[in-house]
Amino acid sequence: MNAPAATPRRQLYPEVEPFHYGWLPAGDAHEVYFEVCGKPDGKPCVVLHGGPGGAINPTMRRFFDPARWRMLLFDQRGCGRSRPNASLEHNTTWDLIADIEALREKLGVERWTVFGGSWGSTLALAYAATHPERVQALILRGVFLLTKRELHWFYQDGANMIFPDAWERFVAPIPEAERGDLLDAYWRRLALGAPKEQAEAAAAWSRWEGDTISIRGPEARPAKFNESQFATAFARIESHYFKHGGFFPYDGWVLDQAPRLKQIPCWIVQGRFDVVTPMEAAWKLKRAWPEARFETVWDAGHASTEPGIIDALIRATDAAFNAP
């Protein structure tokens, strides 16, 4: 007897273009780029990109059924098409949360599903903790709690044992004497350094994440990690946030908010071999939030475009559509 065929993995929804876009004046000289896609009167959701300092891209529109959802995507302060590019002024987690609320009000949304991966999961959790009445459901991928332990793993000692070749490139711009605190050494160059020093540091910082993002190898590194403008904004803003502990009140604050979120339907998708945001953080969140649905993707790393991650996220967004 033949074994039953495996269930085919879900694929991304078809490409879709925004039916509305623009720049939201956010105060403090910032203008936040946003776009709205899908069904104009569909169920609302907001997509939070990673980084901090990343940017939205057309693939992010394809995790939701465009015939049923109204998707808001936006470039967070200082990155993507938001203006001014790479700005660190008035750029904190709390500023981003205020921007999410301003965009929600602009669209006339009462409650919405919040979708975020990596840093986007951090921001989604912080937003839900401060505005739980506005969150209908949460979909989180590659959970990042932005703790000192996680930062030490990726930027000091841990991930370097798995990617020693990529690590050599990462530490190359930093003199031996400063490598005892690489996050601080990079922050000083990226936030305070001269343009040439800043560009060199930004390229190395961005390539390190690009090299470790997928189990499919360097060929799966998104092309944007090689673009100088993206790399500068990405590296400057990430180091700014990480140097300041995400601007949270204390280390571990994000996880401590879990008991306040238990009434919100939540889906957590985690790659088993995620080196950028290892599974420990997602597992801690699940332990603190037993009601959350948790799925481990065994053949995936950190990238949202790994086939198993796509499959799990598509199933999650379909399920969230039916959430009350």
N, C-alpha and C positions, 0 to 999 in steps of 0.2 A: 504493500500500500504506500502510495506517495504521501510524504509529509504535507500538511496544509501549507498553502502559500503564505508567505509573510505579508502582513498588511502594508501596502505601498505607503511610503512616507509622503506626507503632505508637502506641496510646493508653494512657493510664493504666489500671491494673487497677481493678476496682470498689472502691468505698468499703468499708472494713472497720473494725470497732470493736475496741478492745483486749479481750482475754479476761482480762488481768491488768494491774494498775497499782498504783502505790504510791509511797512516798518512802523512799529509801535514806539512813539516817544516815551522812553522809560524814565526820564529825569536824569540828572547828573551827567548830561551830555550823551547818554546812551540812546541808541535807536535799535530796537530788537526786530530782526527780520522774522516774519511768520508766513505760513502758507496753510491753506485749508483745502483738503482733498476729499474725494468720495461723494457721498450722497448729501446734498445740502440740508436735508431735514433728517439725516440719519442719526443713529445713536452716537453721542459725542465721546471722543477720546483725545488725550494729549500724549504725544510721543516725546520722551526726554532722551536726548542723545548723551553719549558718554564723554569722557575726558576726566575732569572739566577741561574745556577748551577744544572739544571735538566740533562736530558740525553735523547738520542733517544731510541726508543724501536720498536720492530717489528710491533706493531699495527699502528704506524705512517706511515708505508709504504702502508697501506691499505685504505687510504682516496682517492687515485688516481687510475684510471683504469690502470693496468700495461701493458695492450695491447696498450695503446695510449701515456702514459707519460713516460718520463725519469726523475726519482726522485733522487735528491741529498739530503742526510741526513747527518748531522755531529754533533758530540758532541762539544759543545762550550768549550773554554779554561778552563782547570782545572776540567772538569767533564766527566763522562762516561768513555770512553776508551781513551780520549785525555790525553796527558802527559805534565807535571807532575800533578798528581791528587791533587785537592783542592788548587792549587796555586793561590794566589792573585796578584802575581807580573805581571806587564804588562797585566792586565786583566781588561779592561774597554769596554764600549760600542763601542768606536771607534776602539779598537783592533779587536773586533768581526766583525765589518763592513769591516775592512781590510781583515779579514779571508774569509768573504763571497765573496769579490771581487777576492781574490786569487784563491778560489775554482772555481768561474765562469770562470776565465781565464784558469785554468787547464783543465776544461771540454770543452773549446772552445765554450762557450755559449755567444751569443750576448745579448739576452733578455730572461727573464724567469718569470714565475709566482712565487710569494713569498707567502708562507703559514705559518702562525704562530698563536699560541694561548697563552693567558696570557702574560708572559714576551716575548714570541715569537711574539706577536702582537706589542709590544713596539719596539722590534728590527726590525721587518718588516717595521714599519712606519719610524723609524730612517734611515734605509737603503734606503727606497724609497725616503726620503727627500734629502738624500745626493747623490743618484745615480738614479734619476727618469728615465733617459734614458735607464737604464738596467731592468726596471720593466715592464713586459707586463700586469700583473694583480696582485691584492692583495686579499688574502682570510684570514680574521681575525676572531678569536674566543676568547671570554672572554676578551674584550679589556681592556688593562691596560696602562694608560698614565703616570704611575710612578710619580704621584704628591704627595706632602706632605699630602694632604687631603686623598688620597687613602691609604697611608701608615699608617696614624693616625687611620683610620677606622679599619684596619686589625690588627695592632700591638699595639694599645693603647686603643682606645675607640670606640666601634661600634659593630664589630662582636662578641665581648665578651658577648653582651646582648642576642645574638641568641644561642651561644654555651657556656654558663657559666660553664658547666661541663668540656668541653675540655679546656676552658680558665684557670681553676684552675691548670691543668697539665702544661699548657704553662708557667705560671708565677712562678711555684714552684721552679725552680732553681735560681730565682732572689730574693734577700732580699727585704723586704718591703721598705727600704729606697731608693732603686734604681728603684722602679717601676714607678716613674714619667716619665721616658724616657726608655721604654723597648727596643726600637730599639738600643739605645746607649749601654745599659747594655748588651744586647746579642752580639753586635758587639765587645765589649771589650773582652768578654769571647771567642768568636769564632775566632777572628783575633789575639788576644794577649795572651789568656789564656794558662795555662799548659794543657797537653794532656787529663788528666782526666776531668778537668773542661770543656774543649772544647767538649769532647765526650758527657758529660751530657747535655750541652746546645744544641748541634746539634740534639740529640735525641728528646728533647722537642720541639725545633723549627720545625723540620720536621714533627713530629706527629701532631702539631697544624694545619699545612696546610693539612695533610692527613685526619684529622678528619673533616675538613670543606669543602672538595673538592666536595662532592656529596650529593644530596638530598636522595640518597639511603642508607645513613648511613655509619657507620664505616666499615661495611663489604665490601663496595665498595672502601675502601682506597687501592691504589696500594701497592703491597707487597714491592716495592722498598723503600718506606718510612720507613720501619722497618730495612733496611740493613744499618749497621754502616758506610760503606765506602760511600754509596750514601748520607746518612744523613749528614756526615761531609762535603763533597763537596758542597752539596745543601745549607746547612745552612751557611757555611763560605762565599760562593760566593754571596748568596742572601743578607746577612747582609752587605757585602762589597759594593755591588752596591747600596743598599737602604740607607746606611749611607752617601754615596756620591751623592745622588740624581740622580742615573743613569749616572753620569758624564755628564749630559746635561748642557748647558750654564746657564739655569735658570729654576725655577719651572714653569711648563706649556709649556715648549718648544715643546714637541711632538705634542700637540694639535694645536699649532700655525703654524705647518708645513702643516696642511690640505689644505689650499688654493693652495699650490704648487703641490698637487697631483690630482687635479680634473680631469685631462685627463686620469688617470689610472683607468681602470675598477676595482671595489672593491666590495667584498661581506663581510658583517659583520654578524656574528652569535653570539647571546648572550642569555645565559640562564637567564630567568626571576628571578630565585631564586639563582643566583650566589652571594655567600657571600664573596668569595675571591677577585673577581674583580666585584663589584656591577655594575648594568646596567647604572648608571649615566655616567660613563666614555664613554661607547659605545654610549649613547644617545648624549653626547656632541660632539663626533666625527661625528655622523650622522648629527647633526645640522650644524656643520662647513663644512660638505661635503655632501650636499643634493644629489649629483649624485650617491653616494654609495648605494648599495642595502642592506637593513637592515632586518634581520629576528630575531624576538624574539621567543625563544623556551620556552613555558609556563610550561613545566614539567621537567625543567632541572636546575642544579646548574652550577658548574664551570667545571666539568670533561669533557674531550673530548669524553669519552666513554659512556656518557648518551645517550640512544637511540635516543632522539629527536635531540641532537647535531650531532650525527653520520649522521642521515638522512639529516639535513640541510647542513652539510659540504660536503657530497657526491654529493648532488645536485649542490652545489656551484662549486666543482671541475669539474663536468661534464659541467657546463655552461661556466666555465673559459676556457675549452679546445677550445671552439668555439670563444673566444675573439680574435679580430684582432691583 
